[in-house]
């Protein structure tokens, strides 16, 4: 999602770090970015998170990282306040099962985030995050919660992503299948598909 206007979060909108694993799948990333652009939450990422996302796309083919880098640039442009500086001082004091994930938690702490949105539950133990005042949220539950609070806005966001997928493919794209492939089962159910 691009755009020139910088979104203003709605009052009470949560602030959430988007882990690289939720930026990687296109449909999920575009729904998250659409919800953020609508002001439903404040996205947070670091340059390292964005780099990890871009590097992970290399397994899809040699040309894909360049496309992902362009998408990362669009993310930076759309959400200039979202990219936080890396904090080695915070990272150094953190203990996580995978030391390579400490930077994600450090970004959450440095930005005052409410949550980390990730598929990676085992590497972000709830008790470690709770001690820092941060929750771990799976993307489906996070988006379902946004949908339950703002059903019309989320329906519009999701439909825009579906319509874009249809325009790119040149074929009809069923919303149910699109959300299922993105592992957004609760969101699909809440949207009645």
N, CA and C atoms as an extended XYZ file, in Angstrom:
579
Properties=species:S:1:pos:R:3:atomname:S:1:resname:S:1:resid:I:1 pbc="F F F"
N         0.843       -1.178        0.000 N   UNK     1
C         0.000        0.000        0.000 CA  UNK     1
C         0.877        1.226        0.000 C   UNK     1
N         0.652        2.113       -0.877 N   UNK     2
C         1.388        3.356       -0.915 CA  UNK     2
C         0.555        4.462       -0.316 C   UNK     2
N         0.672        5.621       -0.906 N   UNK     3
C        -0.099        6.749       -0.436 CA  UNK     3
C         0.822        7.846        0.026 C   UNK     3
N         0.337        9.085       -0.123 N   UNK     4
C         1.159       10.210        0.263 CA  UNK     4
C         0.759       10.779        1.610 C   UNK     4
N        -0.472       10.627        2.008 N   UNK     5
C        -0.907       11.140        3.298 CA  UNK     5
C        -0.427       10.196        4.391 C   UNK     5
N         0.099       10.776        5.437 N   UNK     6
C         0.557        9.953        6.548 CA  UNK     6
C        -0.615        9.741        7.493 C   UNK     6
N        -0.943        8.482        7.779 N   UNK     7
C        -2.135        8.197        8.575 CA  UNK     7
C        -2.001        8.708       10.008 C   UNK     7
N        -3.139        9.150       10.529 N   UNK     8
C        -3.206        9.555       11.925 CA  UNK     8
C        -3.948        8.461       12.672 C   UNK     8
N        -3.306        7.850       13.668 N   UNK     9
C        -3.989        6.791       14.419 CA  UNK     9
C        -5.222        7.336       15.142 C   UNK     9
N        -6.236        6.530       15.222 N   UNK    10
C        -7.435        6.891       15.975 CA  UNK    10
C        -7.105        6.892       17.460 C   UNK    10
N        -7.850        7.648       18.243 N   UNK    11
C        -7.614        7.631       19.698 CA  UNK    11
C        -7.710        6.205       20.239 C   UNK    11
N        -6.743        5.829       21.042 N   UNK    12
C        -6.733        4.495       21.637 CA  UNK    12
C        -6.208        3.406       20.731 C   UNK    12
N        -5.750        3.777       19.522 N   UNK    13
C        -5.222        2.769       18.585 CA  UNK    13
C        -3.962        2.158       19.177 C   UNK    13
N        -3.879        0.823       19.198 N   UNK    14
C        -2.674        0.201       19.745 CA  UNK    14
C        -1.458        0.443       18.849 C   UNK    14
N        -0.307        0.368       19.463 N   UNK    15
C         0.962        0.463       18.738 CA  UNK    15
C         1.530       -0.947       18.705 C   UNK    15
N         1.871       -1.430       17.514 N   UNK    16
C         2.302       -2.817       17.378 CA  UNK    16
C         3.500       -2.950       16.449 C   UNK    16
N         4.510       -3.681       16.927 N   UNK    17
C         5.653       -4.023       16.095 CA  UNK    17
C         5.237       -5.143       15.146 C   UNK    17
N         5.537       -4.967       13.876 N   UNK    18
C         5.257       -5.994       12.872 CA  UNK    18
C         6.541       -6.771       12.638 C   UNK    18
N         6.564       -8.023       13.087 N   UNK    19
C         7.729       -8.879       12.893 CA  UNK    19
C         7.876       -9.189       11.401 C   UNK    19
N         9.083       -9.515       10.980 N   UNK    20
C         9.344       -9.787        9.562 CA  UNK    20
C         8.446      -10.897        9.018 C   UNK    20
N         8.119      -11.875        9.842 N   UNK    21
C         7.318      -13.008        9.375 CA  UNK    21
C         5.890      -12.612        8.997 C   UNK    21
N         5.377      -11.483        9.508 N   UNK    22
C         4.034      -11.048        9.111 CA  UNK    22
C         4.083      -10.040        7.969 C   UNK    22
N         5.275       -9.539        7.662 N   UNK    23
C         5.438       -8.661        6.503 CA  UNK    23
C         5.692       -9.468        5.228 C   UNK    23
N         6.185      -10.680        5.391 N   UNK    24
C         6.561      -11.537        4.268 CA  UNK    24
C         5.366      -11.926        3.384 C   UNK    24
N         4.255      -12.433        3.936 N   UNK    25
C         3.133      -12.809        3.058 CA  UNK    25
C         2.423      -11.553        2.537 C   UNK    25
N         2.309      -11.429        1.241 N   UNK    26
C         1.780      -10.212        0.627 CA  UNK    26
C         0.386       -9.848        1.124 C   UNK    26
N        -0.545      -10.785        1.099 N   UNK    27
C        -1.921      -10.483        1.486 CA  UNK    27
C        -1.974      -10.021        2.940 C   UNK    27
N        -1.292      -10.734        3.819 N   UNK    28
C        -1.282      -10.351        5.232 CA  UNK    28
C        -0.675       -8.959        5.397 C   UNK    28
N         0.469       -8.717        4.757 N   UNK    29
C         1.118       -7.412        4.858 CA  UNK    29
C         0.191       -6.307        4.377 C   UNK    29
N        -0.484       -6.525        3.267 N   UNK    30
C        -1.341       -5.480        2.723 CA  UNK    30
C        -2.561       -5.230        3.603 C   UNK    30
N        -3.092       -6.267        4.238 N   UNK    31
C        -4.218       -6.049        5.159 CA  UNK    31
C        -3.733       -5.289        6.393 C   UNK    31
N        -2.582       -5.682        6.937 N   UNK    32
C        -2.027       -4.959        8.085 CA  UNK    32
C        -1.757       -3.500        7.721 C   UNK    32
N        -1.138       -3.262        6.579 N   UNK    33
C        -0.858       -1.892        6.173 CA  UNK    33
C        -2.140       -1.113        5.919 C   UNK    33
N        -3.152       -1.754        5.367 N   UNK    34
C        -4.435       -1.082        5.146 CA  UNK    34
C        -5.089       -0.681        6.458 C   UNK    34
N        -5.029       -1.585        7.438 N   UNK    35
C        -5.589       -1.267        8.759 CA  UNK    35
C        -4.823       -0.121        9.415 C   UNK    35
N        -3.502       -0.130        9.246 N   UNK    36
C        -2.682        0.959        9.796 CA  UNK    36
C        -2.986        2.273        9.084 C   UNK    36
N        -3.118        2.228        7.755 N   UNK    37
C        -3.424        3.436        6.983 CA  UNK    37
C        -4.779        4.013        7.374 C   UNK    37
N        -5.688        3.146        7.802 N   UNK    38
C        -7.012        3.593        8.262 CA  UNK    38
C        -6.964        4.102        9.702 C   UNK    38
N        -5.783        4.044       10.324 N   UNK    39
C        -5.627        4.550       11.681 CA  UNK    39
C        -6.052        3.592       12.774 C   UNK    39
N        -6.247        2.306       12.430 N   UNK    40
C        -6.722        1.351       13.425 CA  UNK    40
C        -5.625        0.903       14.385 C   UNK    40
N        -4.364        1.018       13.969 N   UNK    41
C        -3.239        0.772       14.859 CA  UNK    41
C        -2.030        1.517       14.324 C   UNK    41
N        -1.032        1.687       15.174 N   UNK    42
C         0.213        2.349       14.787 CA  UNK    42
C         1.261        1.278       14.533 C   UNK    42
N         1.708        1.117       13.288 N   UNK    43
C         2.715        0.098       13.007 CA  UNK    43
C         4.099        0.550       13.449 C   UNK    43
N         4.925       -0.419       13.831 N   UNK    44
C         6.311       -0.165       14.208 CA  UNK    44
C         7.173       -1.236       13.551 C   UNK    44
N         8.318       -0.822       13.053 N   UNK    45
C         9.325       -1.753       12.532 CA  UNK    45
C        10.668       -1.053       12.655 C   UNK    45
N        11.720       -1.829       12.604 N   UNK    46
C        13.071       -1.263       12.551 CA  UNK    46
C        13.632       -1.549       11.172 C   UNK    46
N        14.737       -0.901       10.851 N   UNK    47
C        15.386       -1.208        9.573 CA  UNK    47
C        15.781       -2.686        9.518 C   UNK    47
N        16.182       -3.245       10.645 N   UNK    48
C        16.573       -4.657       10.653 CA  UNK    48
C        15.381       -5.563       10.352 C   UNK    48
N        14.233       -5.252       10.911 N   UNK    49
C        13.027       -6.035       10.607 CA  UNK    49
C        12.725       -5.953        9.113 C   UNK    49
N        12.796       -4.752        8.555 N   UNK    50
C        12.523       -4.595        7.128 CA  UNK    50
C        13.550       -5.339        6.285 C   UNK    50
N        14.814       -5.303        6.694 N   UNK    51
C        15.859       -6.057        5.972 CA  UNK    51
C        15.596       -7.554        6.032 C   UNK    51
N        15.209       -8.055        7.212 N   UNK    52
C        14.923       -9.498        7.352 CA  UNK    52
C        13.797       -9.917        6.420 C   UNK    52
N        12.775       -9.095        6.324 N   UNK    53
C        11.655       -9.392        5.424 CA  UNK    53
C        12.159       -9.467        3.982 C   UNK    53
N        12.923       -8.464        3.553 N   UNK    54
C        13.420       -8.433        2.183 CA  UNK    54
C        14.319       -9.642        1.913 C   UNK    54
N        15.229       -9.952        2.830 N   UNK    55
C        16.136      -11.094        2.641 CA  UNK    55
C        15.383      -12.419        2.585 C   UNK    55
N        14.305      -12.546        3.361 N   UNK    56
C        13.529      -13.797        3.376 CA  UNK    56
C        12.873      -14.075        2.037 C   UNK    56
N        12.632      -13.040        1.249 N   UNK    57
C        11.964      -13.246       -0.037 CA  UNK    57
C        12.878      -13.863       -1.087 C   UNK    57
N        14.185      -13.936       -0.816 N   UNK    58
C        15.128      -14.491       -1.795 CA  UNK    58
C        14.774      -15.925       -2.172 C   UNK    58
N        14.158      -16.667       -1.268 N   UNK    59
C        13.811      -18.054       -1.575 CA  UNK    59
C        12.700      -18.163       -2.619 C   UNK    59
N        12.056      -17.037       -2.927 N   UNK    60
C        10.987      -17.035       -3.923 CA  UNK    60
C        11.510      -16.793       -5.337 C   UNK    60
N        12.790      -16.454       -5.442 N   UNK    61
C        13.383      -16.214       -6.752 CA  UNK    61
C        14.304      -15.018       -6.704 C   UNK    61
N        15.244      -14.952       -7.630 N   UNK    62
C        16.270      -13.910       -7.578 CA  UNK    62
C        15.737      -12.490       -7.766 C   UNK    62
N        14.600      -12.341       -8.444 N   UNK    63
C        14.064      -11.002       -8.677 CA  UNK    63
C        13.184      -10.500       -7.532 C   UNK    63
N        12.772      -11.379       -6.642 N   UNK    64
C        11.795      -11.010       -5.615 CA  UNK    64
C        12.344      -10.043       -4.561 C   UNK    64
N        13.593      -10.184       -4.100 N   UNK    65
C        14.081       -9.216       -3.110 CA  UNK    65
C        14.025       -7.760       -3.591 C   UNK    65
N        14.234       -7.520       -4.854 N   UNK    66
C        14.147       -6.145       -5.367 CA  UNK    66
C        12.711       -5.624       -5.247 C   UNK    66
N        11.756       -6.499       -5.527 N   UNK    67
C        10.351       -6.111       -5.366 CA  UNK    67
C        10.033       -5.860       -3.896 C   UNK    67
N        10.530       -6.725       -3.019 N   UNK    68
C        10.296       -6.551       -1.585 CA  UNK    68
C        10.958       -5.274       -1.074 C   UNK    68
N        12.145       -4.963       -1.598 N   UNK    69
C        12.819       -3.726       -1.198 CA  UNK    69
C        11.985       -2.505       -1.593 C   UNK    69
N        11.358       -2.581       -2.756 N   UNK    70
C        10.477       -1.493       -3.182 CA  UNK    70
C         9.267       -1.396       -2.253 C   UNK    70
N         8.709       -2.553       -1.872 N   UNK    71
C         7.587       -2.561       -0.922 CA  UNK    71
C         8.009       -1.988        0.430 C   UNK    71
N         9.221       -2.319        0.873 N   UNK    72
C         9.734       -1.780        2.135 CA  UNK    72
C         9.876       -0.262        2.044 C   UNK    72
N        10.322        0.234        0.893 N   UNK    73
C        10.428        1.683        0.698 CA  UNK    73
C         9.054        2.342        0.753 C   UNK    73
N         8.057        1.691        0.173 N   UNK    74
C         6.686        2.209        0.249 CA  UNK    74
C         6.188        2.228        1.688 C   UNK    74
N         6.537        1.181        2.455 N   UNK    75
C         6.163        1.138        3.874 CA  UNK    75
C         6.770        2.336        4.610 C   UNK    75
N         8.072        2.578        4.396 N   UNK    76
C         8.753        3.705        5.050 CA  UNK    76
C         8.084        5.032        4.690 C   UNK    76
N         7.721        5.180        3.408 N   UNK    77
C         7.102        6.421        2.950 CA  UNK    77
C         5.698        6.598        3.521 C   UNK    77
N         4.950        5.509        3.569 N   UNK    78
C         3.572        5.583        4.068 CA  UNK    78
C         3.513        5.777        5.576 C   UNK    78
N         4.493        5.211        6.283 N   UNK    79
C         4.487        5.257        7.749 CA  UNK    79
C         5.842        5.754        8.265 C   UNK    79
N         6.170        7.007        8.024 N   UNK    80
C         7.512        7.491        8.395 CA  UNK    80
C         7.797        7.431        9.895 C   UNK    80
N         6.784        7.521       10.708 N   UNK    81
C         6.994        7.445       12.167 CA  UNK    81
C         7.084        6.004       12.659 C   UNK    81
N         6.862        5.053       11.762 N   UNK    82
C         6.835        3.640       12.166 CA  UNK    82
C         8.228        3.052       12.359 C   UNK    82
N         9.206        3.555       11.627 N   UNK    83
C        10.542        2.956       11.660 CA  UNK    83
C        11.325        3.541       12.835 C   UNK    83
N        11.637        2.655       13.785 N   UNK    84
C        12.356        3.083       14.986 CA  UNK    84
C        13.827        2.700       14.871 C   UNK    84
N        14.650        3.489       15.549 N   UNK    85
C        16.085        3.205       15.571 CA  UNK    85
C        16.345        1.933       16.359 C   UNK    85
N        17.341        1.196       15.920 N   UNK    86
C        17.722       -0.020       16.639 CA  UNK    86
C        18.387        0.375       17.958 C   UNK    86
N        18.123       -0.392       18.982 N   UNK    87
C        18.622       -0.064       20.313 CA  UNK    87
C        19.439       -1.217       20.877 C   UNK    87
N        20.721       -1.219       20.573 N   UNK    88
C        21.626       -2.279       21.046 CA  UNK    88
C        21.684       -2.311       22.565 C   UNK    88
N        21.525       -1.148       23.219 N   UNK    89
C        21.566       -1.107       24.683 CA  UNK    89
C        20.415       -1.891       25.295 C   UNK    89
N        19.224       -1.750       24.717 N   UNK    90
C        18.068       -2.514       25.211 CA  UNK    90
C        18.237       -3.985       24.839 C   UNK    90
N        18.622       -4.226       23.602 N   UNK    91
C        18.787       -5.593       23.107 CA  UNK    91
C        19.749       -6.389       23.986 C   UNK    91
N        20.803       -5.752       24.459 N   UNK    92
C        21.842       -6.440       25.235 CA  UNK    92
C        21.320       -7.004       26.549 C   UNK    92
N        20.289       -6.415       27.111 N   UNK    93
C        19.773       -6.887       28.408 CA  UNK    93
C        18.664       -7.931       28.283 C   UNK    93
N        18.231       -8.227       27.072 N   UNK    94
C        17.097       -9.129       26.866 CA  UNK    94
C        17.542      -10.580       26.719 C   UNK    94
N        16.719      -11.471       27.257 N   UNK    95
C        16.950      -12.909       27.126 CA  UNK    95
C        15.730      -13.538       26.449 C   UNK    95
N        15.964      -14.062       25.264 N   UNK    96
C        14.913      -14.755       24.523 CA  UNK    96
C        15.468      -16.094       24.054 C   UNK    96
N        14.594      -17.070       23.767 N   UNK    97
C        15.073      -18.370       23.282 CA  UNK    97
C        15.973      -18.257       22.052 C   UNK    97
N        15.651      -17.331       21.157 N   UNK    98
C        16.491      -17.101       19.987 CA  UNK    98
C        17.066      -15.690       20.092 C   UNK    98
N        18.372      -15.572       20.356 N   UNK    99
C        18.980      -14.244       20.486 CA  UNK    99
C        18.782      -13.358       19.257 C   UNK    99
N        18.555      -13.973       18.095 N   UNK   100
C        18.337      -13.200       16.868 CA  UNK   100
C        17.001      -12.473       16.848 C   UNK   100
N        16.133      -12.753       17.828 N   UNK   101
C        14.839      -12.064       17.914 CA  UNK   101
C        14.842      -10.932       18.933 C   UNK   101
N        15.948      -10.756       19.642 N   UNK   102
C        15.995       -9.705       20.661 CA  UNK   102
C        15.748       -8.318       20.076 C   UNK   102
N        16.210       -8.095       18.855 N   UNK   103
C        16.023       -6.767       18.246 CA  UNK   103
C        14.556       -6.414       18.067 C   UNK   103
N        13.698       -7.426       17.856 N   UNK   104
C        12.267       -7.175       17.687 CA  UNK   104
C        11.680       -6.680       19.004 C   UNK   104
N        11.999       -7.380       20.090 N   UNK   105
C        11.518       -6.954       21.402 CA  UNK   105
C        12.112       -5.599       21.783 C   UNK   105
N        13.383       -5.381       21.463 N   UNK   106
C        14.008       -4.085       21.756 CA  UNK   106
C        13.284       -2.960       21.020 C   UNK   106
N        12.862       -3.207       19.791 N   UNK   107
C        12.103       -2.203       19.037 CA  UNK   107
C        10.763       -1.918       19.705 C   UNK   107
N        10.134       -2.970       20.213 N   UNK   108
C         8.851       -2.789       20.901 CA  UNK   108
C         9.026       -1.949       22.162 C   UNK   108
N        10.062       -2.255       22.931 N   UNK   109
C        10.318       -1.508       24.169 CA  UNK   109
C        10.652       -0.055       23.842 C   UNK   109
N        11.564        0.158       22.895 N   UNK   110
C        12.008        1.510       22.542 CA  UNK   110
C        10.871        2.383       22.025 C   UNK   110
N         9.929        1.773       21.334 N   UNK   111
C         8.827        2.542       20.734 CA  UNK   111
C         7.620        2.677       21.655 C   UNK   111
N         7.634        1.961       22.767 N   UNK   112
C         6.461        1.980       23.645 CA  UNK   112
C         5.292        1.206       23.067 C   UNK   112
N         5.605        0.176       22.291 N   UNK   113
C         4.553       -0.620       21.647 CA  UNK   113
C         3.747       -1.412       22.673 C   UNK   113
N         2.511       -1.669       22.320 N   UNK   114
C         1.624       -2.492       23.142 CA  UNK   114
C         1.803       -3.973       22.835 C   UNK   114
N         2.231       -4.273       21.602 N   UNK   115
C         2.263       -5.671       21.163 CA  UNK   115
C         3.307       -5.890       20.081 C   UNK   115
N         3.657       -7.166       19.923 N   UNK   116
C         4.427       -7.638       18.777 CA  UNK   116
C         3.508       -8.575       18.008 C   UNK   116
N         3.277       -8.275       16.741 N   UNK   117
C         2.448       -9.131       15.895 CA  UNK   117
C         3.394      -10.088       15.177 C   UNK   117
N         3.245      -11.387       15.469 N   UNK   118
C         4.172      -12.386       14.949 CA  UNK   118
C         3.505      -13.757       14.905 C   UNK   118
N         3.979      -14.599       14.000 N   UNK   119
C         3.604      -16.017       14.008 CA  UNK   119
C         4.500      -16.788       14.971 C   UNK   119
N         5.580      -16.191       15.382 N   UNK   120
C         6.660      -16.854       16.100 CA  UNK   120
C         6.415      -16.870       17.611 C   UNK   120
N         5.494      -17.686       18.069 N   UNK   121
C         5.131      -17.708       19.486 CA  UNK   121
C         6.237      -18.243       20.384 C   UNK   121
N         6.918      -19.303       19.972 N   UNK   122
C         7.882      -19.941       20.872 CA  UNK   122
C         9.087      -19.062       21.178 C   UNK   122
N         9.431      -18.161       20.269 N   UNK   123
C        10.603      -17.319       20.502 CA  UNK   123
C        10.288      -16.015       21.227 C   UNK   123
N         9.016      -15.785       21.509 N   UNK   124
C         8.603      -14.603       22.280 CA  UNK   124
C         7.730      -15.054       23.448 C   UNK   124
N         8.356      -15.646       24.493 N   UNK   125
C         7.574      -16.147       25.629 CA  UNK   125
C         6.726      -15.045       26.267 C   UNK   125
N         5.497      -15.403       26.549 N   UNK   126
C         4.555      -14.439       27.114 CA  UNK   126
C         5.048      -13.774       28.381 C   UNK   126
N         5.689      -14.551       29.273 N   UNK   127
C         6.128      -13.971       30.542 CA  UNK   127
C         7.255      -12.959       30.350 C   UNK   127
N         8.110      -13.178       29.355 N   UNK   128
C         9.199      -12.227       29.078 CA  UNK   128
C         8.603      -10.922       28.535 C   UNK   128
N         7.669      -11.043       27.612 N   UNK   129
C         7.035       -9.856       27.053 CA  UNK   129
C         6.196       -9.131       28.098 C   UNK   129
N         5.469       -9.894       28.915 N   UNK   130
C         4.626       -9.278       29.952 CA  UNK   130
C         5.457       -8.454       30.925 C   UNK   130
N         6.662       -8.927       31.232 N   UNK   131
C         7.541       -8.179       32.139 CA  UNK   131
C         7.908       -6.814       31.555 C   UNK   131
N         7.796       -6.688       30.239 N   UNK   132
C         8.098       -5.425       29.568 CA  UNK   132
C         6.822       -4.654       29.214 C   UNK   132
N         5.664       -5.202       29.602 N   UNK   133
C         4.395       -4.547       29.306 CA  UNK   133
C         3.954       -4.687       27.861 C   UNK   133
N         4.385       -5.775       27.236 N   UNK   134
C         4.101       -5.999       25.817 CA  UNK   134
C         3.407       -7.347       25.651 C   UNK   134
N         2.449       -7.398       24.750 N   UNK   135
C         1.740       -8.649       24.457 CA  UNK   135
C         2.232       -9.211       23.134 C   UNK   135
N         2.187      -10.526       23.002 N   UNK   136
C         2.456      -11.179       21.721 CA  UNK   136
C         1.097      -11.455       21.080 C   UNK   136
N         0.940      -11.052       19.823 N   UNK   137
C        -0.328      -11.250       19.133 CA  UNK   137
C        -0.097      -11.989       17.822 C   UNK   137
N        -0.875      -13.032       17.597 N   UNK   138
C        -0.825      -13.668       16.290 CA  UNK   138
C        -1.601      -12.764       15.333 C   UNK   138
N        -1.217      -12.711       14.060 N   UNK   139
C        -1.852      -11.760       13.149 CA  UNK   139
C        -3.353      -11.962       12.985 C   UNK   139
N        -3.813      -13.213       12.985 N   UNK   140
C        -5.242      -13.462       12.828 CA  UNK   140
C        -6.023      -12.884       14.001 C   UNK   140
N        -5.565      -13.149       15.210 N   UNK   141
C        -6.247      -12.612       16.391 CA  UNK   141
C        -6.194      -11.091       16.443 C   UNK   141
N        -5.052      -10.533       16.071 N   UNK   142
C        -4.890       -9.083       16.066 CA  UNK   142
C        -5.858       -8.434       15.082 C   UNK   142
N        -5.919       -8.967       13.858 N   UNK   143
C        -6.815       -8.400       12.854 CA  UNK   143
C        -8.276       -8.665       13.199 C   UNK   143
N        -8.558       -9.817       13.785 N   UNK   144
C        -9.923      -10.109       14.227 CA  UNK   144
C       -10.374       -9.077       15.259 C   UNK   144
N        -9.473       -8.734       16.177 N   UNK   145
C        -9.810       -7.732       17.189 CA  UNK   145
C       -10.067       -6.369       16.547 C   UNK   145
N        -9.232       -5.990       15.596 N   UNK   146
C        -9.463       -4.723       14.896 CA  UNK   146
C       -10.795       -4.761       14.157 C   UNK   146
N       -11.100       -5.910       13.552 N   UNK   147
C       -12.358       -6.045       12.827 CA  UNK   147
C       -13.549       -5.954       13.780 C   UNK   147
N       -13.424       -6.529       14.968 N   UNK   148
C       -14.549       -6.492       15.913 CA  UNK   148
C       -14.811       -5.071       16.416 C   UNK   148
N       -13.770       -4.242       16.451 N   UNK   149
C       -13.928       -2.847       16.897 CA  UNK   149
C       -14.332       -1.914       15.755 C   UNK   149
N       -13.908       -2.236       14.551 N   UNK   150
C       -14.126       -1.357       13.394 CA  UNK   150
C       -14.550       -2.182       12.181 C   UNK   150
N       -15.724       -2.825       12.244 N   UNK   151
C       -16.101       -3.780       11.182 CA  UNK   151
C       -16.202       -3.163        9.791 C   UNK   151
N       -16.750       -1.966        9.674 N   UNK   152
C       -16.902       -1.376        8.342 CA  UNK   152
C       -15.537       -1.040        7.746 C   UNK   152
N       -14.664       -0.486        8.564 N   UNK   153
C       -13.338       -0.104        8.066 CA  UNK   153
C       -12.558       -1.340        7.635 C   UNK   153
N       -12.564       -2.377        8.472 N   UNK   154
C       -11.814       -3.586        8.126 CA  UNK   154
C       -12.400       -4.270        6.896 C   UNK   154
N       -13.719       -4.259        6.756 N   UNK   155
C       -14.326       -4.851        5.564 CA  UNK   155
C       -13.849       -4.116        4.309 C   UNK   155
N       -13.739       -2.798        4.397 N   UNK   156
C       -13.259       -2.002        3.273 CA  UNK   156
C       -11.801       -2.311        2.965 C   UNK   156
N       -10.977       -2.416        4.009 N   UNK   157
C        -9.546       -2.725        3.847 CA  UNK   157
C        -9.377       -4.078        3.168 C   UNK   157
N       -10.073       -5.078        3.679 N   UNK   158
C        -9.936       -6.441        3.149 CA  UNK   158
C       -10.442       -6.511        1.707 C   UNK   158
N       -11.533       -5.837        1.426 N   UNK   159
C       -12.058       -5.842        0.056 CA  UNK   159
C       -11.074       -5.172       -0.900 C   UNK   159
N       -10.405       -4.123       -0.467 N   UNK   160
C        -9.414       -3.457       -1.323 CA  UNK   160
C        -8.262       -4.400       -1.641 C   UNK   160
N        -7.835       -5.191       -0.672 N   UNK   161
C        -6.755       -6.159       -0.892 CA  UNK   161
C        -7.226       -7.255       -1.844 C   UNK   161
N        -8.456       -7.727       -1.653 N   UNK   162
C        -9.011       -8.754       -2.554 CA  UNK   162
C        -9.102       -8.213       -3.983 C   UNK   162
N        -9.598       -6.987       -4.130 N   UNK   163
C        -9.749       -6.391       -5.455 CA  UNK   163
C        -8.386       -6.209       -6.127 C   UNK   163
N        -7.370       -5.841       -5.363 N   UNK   164
C        -6.025       -5.684       -5.917 CA  UNK   164
C        -5.482       -7.032       -6.383 C   UNK   164
N        -5.691       -8.081       -5.576 N   UNK   165
C        -5.251       -9.425       -5.957 CA  UNK   165
C        -5.949       -9.864       -7.243 C   UNK   165
N        -7.232       -9.549       -7.352 N   UNK   166
C        -7.990       -9.902       -8.548 CA  UNK   166
C        -7.475       -9.139       -9.765 C   UNK   166
N        -7.178       -7.855       -9.582 N   UNK   167
C        -6.667       -7.044      -10.692 CA  UNK   167
C        -5.308       -7.559      -11.165 C   UNK   167
N        -4.456       -7.961      -10.237 N   UNK   168
C        -3.129       -8.464      -10.582 CA  UNK   168
C        -3.222       -9.808      -11.303 C   UNK   168
N        -4.102      -10.685      -10.798 N   UNK   169
C        -4.202      -12.022      -11.391 CA  UNK   169
C        -5.027      -12.040      -12.677 C   UNK   169
N        -5.910      -11.058      -12.826 N   UNK   170
C        -6.781      -11.039      -13.995 CA  UNK   170
C        -7.893      -12.062      -13.935 C   UNK   170
N        -8.077      -12.647      -12.744 N   UNK   171
C        -9.107      -13.664      -12.547 CA  UNK   171
C        -9.874      -13.358      -11.266 C   UNK   171
N       -11.094      -13.882      -11.142 N   UNK   172
C       -11.824      -13.696       -9.893 CA  UNK   172
C       -11.043      -14.302       -8.716 C   UNK   172
N       -11.038      -13.590       -7.605 N   UNK   173
C       -10.372      -14.058       -6.391 CA  UNK   173
C       -11.410      -14.081       -5.277 C   UNK   173
N       -11.674      -15.285       -4.763 N   UNK   174
C       -12.641      -15.433       -3.681 CA  UNK   174
C       -12.011      -14.987       -2.365 C   UNK   174
N       -12.742      -14.195       -1.609 N   UNK   175
C       -12.231      -13.681       -0.343 CA  UNK   175
C       -11.908      -14.803        0.634 C   UNK   175
N       -12.755      -15.810        0.693 N   UNK   176
C       -12.524      -16.902        1.634 CA  UNK   176
C       -11.185      -17.590        1.374 C   UNK   176
N       -10.912      -17.921        0.124 N   UNK   177
C        -9.651      -18.570       -0.219 CA  UNK   177
C        -8.451      -17.674        0.030 C   UNK   177
N        -8.605      -16.399       -0.277 N   UNK   178
C        -7.523      -15.442       -0.068 CA  UNK   178
C        -7.152      -15.365        1.410 C   UNK   178
N        -8.153      -15.261        2.276 N   UNK   179
C        -7.901      -15.163        3.715 CA  UNK   179
C        -7.401      -16.490        4.289 C   UNK   179
N        -7.881      -17.597        3.751 N   UNK   180
C        -7.421      -18.909        4.217 CA  UNK   180
C        -5.933      -19.087        3.903 C   UNK   180
N        -5.523      -18.730        2.686 N   UNK   181
C        -4.108      -18.833        2.325 CA  UNK   181
C        -3.235      -17.925        3.190 C   UNK   181
N        -3.810      -16.819        3.668 N   UNK   182
C        -3.074      -15.904        4.538 CA  UNK   182
C        -3.160      -16.329        6.014 C   UNK   182
N        -3.800      -17.465        6.271 N   UNK   183
C        -3.960      -17.990        7.641 CA  UNK   183
C        -4.763      -17.053        8.537 C   UNK   183
N        -5.761      -16.408        7.938 N   UNK   184
C        -6.607      -15.465        8.668 CA  UNK   184
C        -8.011      -16.055        8.822 C   UNK   184
N        -8.071      -17.163        9.552 N   UNK   185
C        -9.324      -17.919        9.702 CA  UNK   185
C       -10.355      -17.176       10.535 C   UNK   185
N        -9.952      -16.617       11.657 N   UNK   186
C       -10.893      -15.887       12.519 CA  UNK   186
C       -11.397      -14.636       11.830 C   UNK   186
N       -10.507      -13.954       11.137 N   UNK   187
C       -10.935      -12.756       10.406 CA  UNK   187
C       -11.947      -13.133        9.335 C   UNK   187
N       -11.677      -14.213        8.610 N   UNK   188
C       -12.618      -14.663        7.571 CA  UNK   188
C       -13.992      -14.958        8.172 C   UNK   188
N       -13.996      -15.653        9.298 N   UNK   189
C       -15.271      -15.981        9.949 CA  UNK   189
C       -15.997      -14.714       10.387 C   UNK   189
N       -15.266      -13.763       10.936 N   UNK   190
C       -15.862      -12.510       11.398 CA  UNK   190
C       -16.427      -11.716       10.231 C   UNK   190
N       -15.802      -11.858        9.061 N   UNK   191
C       -16.290      -11.165        7.871 CA  UNK   191
C       -17.408      -11.945        7.178 C   UNK   191
N       -17.748      -13.116        7.705 N   UNK   192
C       -18.855      -13.896        7.166 CA  UNK   192
C       -18.533      -14.651        5.899 C   UNK   192
N       -17.241      -15.003        5.720 N   UNK   193
C       -16.868      -15.771        4.516 CA  UNK   193
C       -16.316      -17.125        4.898 C   UNK   193
